[in-house]
Amino acid sequence: MQHVLIIHEVESYPAWKVVFDQAAGIRKEAGEISYQLLRYDTDDNAIVHFSVWNSLDNARRFFESPVLVEIRKQAGVKAPDFIYLEEIERGIL
């Protein structure tokens, strides 16, 4: 499995979430399969977006596209960190 971990601060979670939800179609079309949203327990606007992708190349192309740069600006995203990951093991305890 191919994963992307994005950690970023947003100006306002409710405003960011509207834009995030509106982008669901283009995320799916680009190759996102599933996602989880988390936030820091001490900061409602510190967001972690963890997602599964059909390929890391598709994920990079999507997140680095000029369209996504503009969407992030509209959503109030501050300095996102992107970490591209390949799963090597999974387990249940």
HELIX and SHEET records of a PDB file:
HELIX    1   1 TYR A   13  GLN A   22  1                                  10    
HELIX    2   2 ALA A   24  ALA A   30  1                                   7    
HELIX    3   3 LEU A   56  PHE A   63  1                                   8    
HELIX    4   4 PRO A   66  ALA A   75  1                                  10    
SHEET    1   A 4 GLU A  32  TYR A  40  0                                        
SHEET    2   A 4 ASP A  43  TRP A  53 -1                                        
SHEET    3   A 4 GLN A   2  VAL A  10 -1                                        
SHEET    4   A 4 VAL A  77  GLU A  86 -1                                        
END                                                                             
